[in-house]
Amino acid sequence: MICIRGAVTAEENSKSQILENTRKMLFAIMERNELEIADIIQIQFTMTKDLDAVYPAVAAREIGITEAALMCSQELYVQGSLEKCIRCAVLCNSDKKQKDVFHVYLADAKVLRPDLV
């Protein structure tokens, strides 16, 4: 079992932006880590307080992640932190070791993990 982290930003607080960018993040995580939807056990999503137009889990359901447990919550607010950010932790069945996982940080969220860029 492995856990893969990801983050992406939205340009605006709109349903379309949140869903589109969440899908991009999830597809990138699955592609980089050679995951099938059936491998996903659970996804924990968080969003910053300036995003509230839709739950990011809706994007997961729309792309076929229907059997995994999905949870959404608000990211802890810290002054000066990255705005309009969607984060996730994807728990999966895999033969990979945790050290071999590819975490995915897209758009402005790349600043959160400069060690991965």
Residue pairs with C-beta under 8 A, 6 or more apart in sequence:
1 41
1 91
1 92
1 93
1 94
2 33
2 91
2 92
2 94
2 96
2 97
2 98
2 101
3 89
3 90
3 91
3 92
3 98
3 101
4 29
4 33
4 35
4 89
4 90
4 92
4 101
4 102
4 103
4 104
5 87
5 88
5 89
5 90
5 103
5 104
6 25
6 26
6 28
6 29
6 87
6 88
6 90
6 103
6 104
6 105
6 106
7 25
7 85
7 86
7 87
7 88
7 104
7 105
7 106
7 109
7 112
7 113
8 21
8 22
8 24
8 25
8 85
8 86
8 105
8 106
8 107
8 109
9 21
9 82
9 83
9 84
9 85
9 86
9 106
9 107
9 108
9 109
10 17
10 18
10 21
10 51
10 84
10 85
10 86
11 17
11 84
12 84
13 50
13 51
13 52
13 53
13 84
14 53
15 53
15 54
17 53
18 47
18 51
18 53
18 54
18 56
18 59
18 86
19 54
19 56
19 58
19 59
19 62
20 59
21 86
21 106
21 107
22 45
22 56
22 59
22 60
22 86
22 88
23 59
23 62
23 63
24 106
25 86
25 88
25 104
25 106
26 43
26 59
26 60
26 63
26 65
26 88
26 90
27 63
28 104
28 106
29 35
29 88
29 90
29 102
29 104
30 36
30 37
32 102
32 104
33 92
33 94
33 96
33 101
33 102
35 90
35 92
35 94
37 63
37 64
37 65
38 67
39 92
39 93
39 94
40 65
40 68
40 90
40 91
40 92
41 68
41 69
41 91
41 92
41 93
42 68
42 69
42 70
42 71
42 90
42 91
43 57
43 60
43 65
43 68
43 69
43 70
43 71
43 88
43 89
43 90
43 91
44 71
44 73
44 88
44 89
44 91
45 55
45 56
45 57
45 60
45 70
45 71
45 72
45 73
45 86
45 87
45 88
46 72
46 73
46 74
46 75
46 86
46 87
46 88
47 56
47 72
47 74
47 75
47 85
47 86
47 87
48 74
48 75
48 77
48 81
48 82
48 83
48 84
48 85
49 74
49 75
49 77
50 83
50 84
51 84
51 85
51 86
55 72
56 72
56 86
56 88
57 70
57 71
57 72
60 68
60 70
61 70
75 81
75 85
75 87
82 108
82 109
82 111
82 112
84 108
85 108
85 109
85 112
87 109
103 113
103 116
105 112
105 113
105 116
105 117
110 116
110 117
